Amino acid sequence: MMKKILVFTATYNESENVQDLLGDIHHFLPEADILVVDDNSPDGTGKILQELVDDDSRIKVIHRPGKLGLGSAHKLAMKYSLFHNYDYLITLDADFSHNPKYLSEIVSNLKKYEFVIGSRYTEGGECDYGLIRIFISRTANLLTRLLLGIKLRETTTSYRGFSCNVLRKVNFDHIMSEGYSFFVESIFRVVRETDKVFEFPIHFEDRRAGSTKISKTEIYFGVLTLLKLFFIRIFRIERKQGSKENETIEDMTNCDICGSSFCSETYPSTSSFHKSEKFNCTSAHHNSHGRIVKCLQCGVVYTNPQLSKEKMVEMYANIVDDVYLENIEAREATFSYNFKKFLHLIPPRGKLLEVGSYYGIFLKTAREYGYDVYGIEPSKDAAKIAKEKYNIETLAPTLSELEGNTEQFDIITSWDVLEHLTHPMQELSLVAQQLKPKGIFAFSTLDYKNWYPRLFGQRWPWMMDMHIYYFDKDNIQHMLEKNNFELIHVESYCHIITCEYFFRKLNALGVPGAGIFSKVIGNSFIGRLKIPFSFGDIKLFVARKKTFSV
């Protein structure tokens, strides 16, 4: 039986090369399928690829919304090849530095070996680099052999062939490297699973057109990757696997933003079960979260697997949040402070709907500014108190249940809600339906690319069970554009909290003595002092609905 072969390349600004490259690949391997991942090349590479796809069913292309990293593109290709039951995966650069004439040789060698690499530095190999780049490249390969014990003379090129049998043995979720460091780490993982490896000589040619994309930063991260892998090799250190989810968790969830099933684990689960108290607005369960993954197709970070939307709504419906009620003055100060930031962007009067209105504090504030206010809130207790205490009308538990005419609101707001939803894209679509043309959608949500989560990683306080999606500005802008919005304003969102609550949160994060101090100051003058709190990891976004569909 003929083997199923997938040839993969990643592109960014390769419009001058890509059509000829794909033609040459099929010249030497006419039976192969080709997968191309393009990171939204501004030079039109994606458009050229789409035209080729329309003319040839053997060509597959995945368009990503931006530059998400060379390593993630290769990881996506590996998972794609396994999902579609290919026998061999061959990877190469898109700039013709890897001549397609060697493809048939790779296939021939894969019949005997599980991993094959085209080598510049084995006997008979050639490289067109200048002296400085050859020195850097040879040094990197020498260090790899010495530190990692890999016998191959070439480890830093992407001209490689894999038996998909060996790919199934490798846990590619353990590979955290991006860029060119990915090539070293992936080989390190492969040779730990098989000794059937082979390198053969190639002539590595300088790119035909365009410019090289390797940078000094890549070299820096390459050194860090080598040191990390050296310690893994010597001390056999590996990332621990998280505990298995409870049986109420459903099957693995596709990314809601792009629909892809291809993701890579960022952090294993630290939670054994979802409990309703973890879903309070003032939850202190900061060290408990589900399995955190990154979508390899659009780059959004999310919890996978997830509870169903119905189960989530049920859990939120039963929330009673006494701590929130104890801190109402601070909540009022928070909403008033942030409301003033975007008042100049919204009409001075009109119908305002808040999605996730909770106990009605923001709507109370908005009504004081003259707006006709309504809420959407699943918590029965919160909706009841909002009505009794502030005469706030809650229209429905969820936006999808809202009855009546569309395009009825001038403004829709949603504070710290989007990250809680299992279907944020659907929610944005519903928001667009309810807004009048040129209506304003103002909301706050997490910014995962901020310095704070990048520095603290899994110990970032907002990584918790109640949060399902972890966005960044690029994700948000892409999602808004897909739902007929234009992003018009972004700035940090500021929470104002009491001193007592601040120390209570520090205690939840494990800061020694914080819990005792929280109890000591209690409801005293010091305890009631208000503190503005913002690290920039929560952003305020303001978007305007377009008057036409895109």
N, C-alpha and C positions, 0 to 999 in steps of 0.2 A: 504494500500500500504506500502511495506517495505521501511523504511527510508534509504536514502543514507548516509553512514558513511565514513568519512575520518579520519584515525589515522595518526598523524604526529610526526616525531622525526627528530632532527638535529644531524649530526655526525661530529666528528673530531677525528681521531685516535681511532675508535671503532671497529677495525677488530676482536678483540677477543669476542665481544658481539653481533654484529649486526645480524648475521645469526640466532643465537638462539632467539634473541629478536623478529625478524620478524616472526619466526616460532611460538613463543608463542602468539603473537598478533593474528595471524590467527587461533590458537587453541581456543582462547576465543571469538574471533569475526570473524568467517570465512567469513561473508558477507561483511566485511569492505575492503575498499581500503587503501593502506598504501602509504604515501608520505614521502620520505627521502630527506633532503637537505644535501649534503656533501660538505664541504669546502676544497676540494682538499687534503684530508688526506694523509700525506706522508707514512702512514703505510699500504696503500693498501685497505682501507675501500671502496673507490669508485669502485675499480675493483670487489670486492666481491658483492657490490650492483648491479653492471651492470649484473653480472652473474645471480643474483636472478631475476632481471627484465626480462631477456631473458626467464626464466623458468616459470614466474608467471605474468599474465596480471594484477593482482590486485595490484602489486607493481609498484610505480612510483618513479623515482629518478631524482633530479635536481643536476647536478654537477656544482659547482661554482668554479671560478679560484683561490680562496684563502680565507683566513679567513675574512669574511665580517660582522661578529657579530651575536651573538645568537638572538638578538632582530629582526634583519632584516630577519633572517631565519623564525622566527615565524610569522612575518608580511607577508612574502611571502606565508606561508601556509594558512593564513587567507584569503588573496586575491585569492589564488588558489582555496580554497574551495567554495568561492562565485562565481567565474568565471565558475566553473564546476558544479554548482547547487547542492552541497551537502546539506543535512539537518542538519547533526551534524559534528562538528570538535572536535576531541579529541587529545590533545597533551601530550607527556610524554618524559622523558629523555631516552637516548639510553644506559645507563650504568646499567640497571636493578635496580636502586634505586627506580623506580616506577614499581612495580610488575604488569604485564599485567593481572593478575587474577581479578583486580578491573574493567577492561574495561566494562564488562557486567553490573556492578552496575552503572557505569557512564551513560551508554545508558539508563538504566531503569529510572534513576533520570531525565534525559533530557526530558523524556515524560511529566514531571510535572514542571520542572524548565528550565530557559533559560541559566543559568550558574551553573556549578557544579565543585567543586574542591576537590581533595583528600587531606585530612588534617592530618598533624602529630600532631597538637596541640589541636584539638577538643577532646571531651571525647572519649576515646577508641583508640586514635591514638598513634603510637609509632615512635621513631626515633633512629637510630643506631649511630648518631653522638657522638663524645666525648664531655666532659663537656664544653670546650671552644667554640666549634662550635655550640652546642645547645644554649649556652648563647647568642652568636652573633645572631643566627637565631631567637630566641625568642624575643630578644630586638628589632630587625628589625620589627617583626610582631606587637609587642606592640606599637612601634612608629607609624606604619602605621595606626593602629586602632585609636590612639589618635589624630594624625595630620590630617588624611584624613577622619575620621568618617566612616571607613569601618568596619562593624560589624563582618566580618569573622575573625576567629582566625589564618587563614593561607592565606597568600597573596604572598609568595615568592617562591612557587613551580610551576613547569610547568605541573603538572599532573592535567589537567583541561579539561572540556567538555563545548562546546559552542553550543547553537542553532544558526544556521546560520541566523535566523531571527534577533537575537540581534546583530550579527556581522554587518549586513547591516545598523544598526542604528549608529554604532560607526565610527567616522572619525579617522581611524588609521593613517592618515597622520599627525595628531596632536601629535602623539607619537614620540618623538625625542630620547627617551632613547634607549640605546643599552645594550647588555649583560644582566645580571640578573635583572637590574633595569627595564627592559621592562616588567617583569611579574607584578610588582607592578603597573606601570603606566597603563598597559592594563586593569587590574582589576578596577582601579580607573575610567577608561573611561566606562567600562561595567556597573558598579553599578550606574552610573549616568543615564543610559538608561533603567535599569530594576531593580525591587526589587525581581524578581523571581530567587534568588540565594540560593545555598545549598552547605554545606560542609559535608563530611562524613569521618569517620576515616580510615586511612590507616597505614600500617607499612612501614615506609620509611627505606629501607635497604641501607647499604653502598654498593658502586659499587662493582660488581663482579671482574672486571679486569680493568687495566689501572689506570690512576691517575686523581684526581679532577682538574678542570680547573678554579675554582674561585680564584681570586687574591685580594690583598689589594687594588688595583686600583678599582676593582669592588665594594668593600665596600665603598670606597670614593665617587664614582659616585652614589652609592645607597643613601647615605646621601643627596647629592645634589639634587637628583630626589625627595626625600621626601619633602625637603624644597620648591622646585619649585611647586610641586603639592599642597602643603599646601597653598601657596599664590594664586594659581589658584582657590582653593576651597573657600578661604576667600574673595578674591577680585574679583572673577569671571573673571580673566584675561584669555583671549584666543588670539591666534594668529589671526590677521585679515586676511580675505580672499582677494585675489587680485581681480582687476577688470577683467571682462570677456573679452576674446579676441574678436577682430573684426571678422566679418563673413568671411573675407578672410583667416583666419586661418583654416587649415584642421583639421580632426578628430585627436584624440589622436594618438601619434606616438610610435611605438615599438622601443625599443633600437636597434640602428644600429649595436652595437658590438656583442650582443648575440641573438637578435631577440625577447627577452622577452617583453611581454606586462605588466609585473608586476613591478610597480614602486611606489615610495613613495615621496610625495611632500616635498621638502626641504625648498623652499621659494615660496610664491605666486607671481603672476605676478604684476609688477609695471608699465607695459606698456599697453596702450589701442590700439596701432596700430603700425605696423612696417613702418617707414618712411625711404626713401632712404638715407637721410643725416646721419642717425644713423649708416650707414654701411661704411662710409669713414674710411680709415686706421687711420686717426687722429680724429675720432669721440670723442666728449666731452660728450656724453650722458651716463655717468657712472651710473646714478641713475635710469636707465630705462632698464628693462629686462623682458623677458617672464617668464612663470611658470617654476621654476627650480625643477627637480625631480632627484631621485637617483634610478637607476635600482637595484631591489632587487635580481637579478640573477647574474649580473657580477660586480656591484658596480660603474659603470660609472655614472657621473652626467651630465645631459643634459636638454635642453629646451624642454618642452612638453606641449601643441602641438607646431607644427612648420609650417612654410610656406613650400610649395613644393619646390623641387630642381629647377624646372623650374622658379618659381617666384623669388627665391633667385638669380639665374643667371641673370634674367631680371633686378633686382634691382642693382646688381653689374655692369651690362653692362652700366648703365646710370650714374655711379659715376664720378664726377669731384671734385678732391681733391686739392684745391689751397693751403691749409695749408701745405700739404705734400711737394708741390713744393717749398714753401717758406723755407722749412727746409732741402733742398737737401744736403747741406754740412754735416749736422748732420747725415743724413741717410747714406751718403757715409762713414763717420767715423764709424758708427755702423756696416755696412757690412764688412768693411775692418778689424775691430777689431775682429769680430766673425769668419770671414773666416780664419784668421791666426790660430785660435784655432784648426781647424781640417784639415789643409793643409797636415799634416803629415800622415793622414789616407786615402787620396785620391791619385789617380795617378797624376803625374805631368802635364800630358797633356790629352786631350780627349774632347769628346762632353758632354756638360753640359746643362741640361734643368732645368729651374726654373718654378715651378708651383705657380702661383700667382705672376708673375713678376712685376706687377704694372707699374711704370714708368721706369723700366729697370736699376735702380741704382745698384743693386747687380750684375746683368749681366755685366754691365760696369766694375765693379771691377774685376769680374772673368776673363773677357777678357784681362784685364791688366796683369793678371798672366799667360796668354797664352792659355786659354781655348776657344774652339769653342762653342759659347753660343746661346741659343734659349729660348723663353719664352712661357708660357701659361697664358693668362690673359683675363678675361671677360670684363673689363672696356674698352670701345671703345676709350675714351679720353686718358687713360693711354697708351694703345697700340700704338695709333697714335703718341703721344709725344715721346715714346721710340724709335720709328722708325725714326722720324724726327730729334731728338736731338742726339741720340746715335747710330743710325743705328742698333737697336736691332730688330730682326725678331720675331714677335709673331706668333706662328704656329697655334693656335686655342684658342677659348675662354675658353674651358674646356679640361681636359685631355681625357675625354671620346670621344671627337670629333677629337682627333689627328689621322690623317690618316698616313698610311705608315707601314713599317715593325716594328715588335716588337724587343725588345732587341737591341735597337740602341744607347742608351746613356750609357756613363761610369759613370756619376754622375747626380743625380737629387736632387734638393734642393727645399725647401718650407718654407718660413719664416712667422710665425704667420698666417698660413692659415688653418691648420687642424681643429682648433676649430670653424671655420666658416662654415664647410661643413655639409650638412644634411646626407651624406653617407660617413663617413670617412673610413669605412672598404672597400667600393668599390674603393675609391681613392687609398688606399694602394695597392689594387690588381692591379689597372691600373699602378701604379708606378712600381710594380714588373714586369709587362709585358714589360714595356719600358726599363728597365735596363738590361744591359748585365750581364751574370753570374759573381758574385763577385763584381758587381757594387755597388756604395755607394749612400745611401739616407741620406742626412743631412737635418734636419728640426728643427724648434723651435715651441713650443706650451706651453700651460698653465700647471702648476703643482698645482692642486687643493689641494693636501695634504701638501703643503708648509705651514710654520708657518703663513705667511701673510694672506692668505684667511681663515685659521682656526681661526685666532685672530679676523679678521674684519667681517667675515661672509658675510651678504648681502651687507655690505658697501665696500667690496673688489672692487677696481676700475675696475677690468677686468670682473666683472659681468654686462653684458650689452647686448642689443638687438642683436648686430652683432655676438655674440659668442653663438654657438649652443651646443657644447660639452666642458666639463671641465674635462680634463684628469688628471691622475697622472702617475707616473713611472710604476706602476703595470699594469694599463690599457694599456699603450703604449707597454710595453714588450709583453703582451698577444696578442695585435693586430698585432704587427710585426711578432711574431712567427706564427700566423695563416696565414700570407701572405708571408711566406717563407723568412723571414729576421732573422738575428741575431743582437741583440743590442750590439754594441762594445764600445760605449762611451756616457757618460752623464755628463753635467756640466751646470752651470747657464748661461743663455743667457743675454748679456748686451746690453741695449739700450743706445746710446749716444745722448743726447738732448741738445738744447740750454737753457740757463738760462731763456730767455723769454718764451719759450715753457713750461718749467718746471712750471713756475708760472701760465701759462694759464691752465695747467692741474689741478693745485691745486685749481684754481678758479672753474673749472668744478666739483670738488669734494666738493665745498662748504666752502673752507678755507677763512675766512674773510680777506679782503684786498689784496688777491692774484691777483685778476683781475686788480685792480688799479695799483699795482706794475708792472704787466706784461705790461701795456700800458705805464707806465713811462719809463721803461728801453728800451722798443721797440726794434729797430734795432741798438741800441748803442753798444759800445764795451762790456759792461756788458751783454747786452741782447744776444750777439752772443757767449758768453763764453760757452764752451761745458762741459756737466756734464755726467760722466758715471753713469748709473742708473740701479741697479739690486738688487732686494730683494730675488732672488732665486725662485720666483713664475712663472718665464718663464724659461724653460729649453731648452738647445741645445742637441738634440739626433742625434747620428750617427749610422746607421745600414748598414749591408752588406747583399746583396742578396746571398742566399745559392745557391750552384751549383746543388742542387737536391730538389725536392718537398717533403714536409712533409705530 
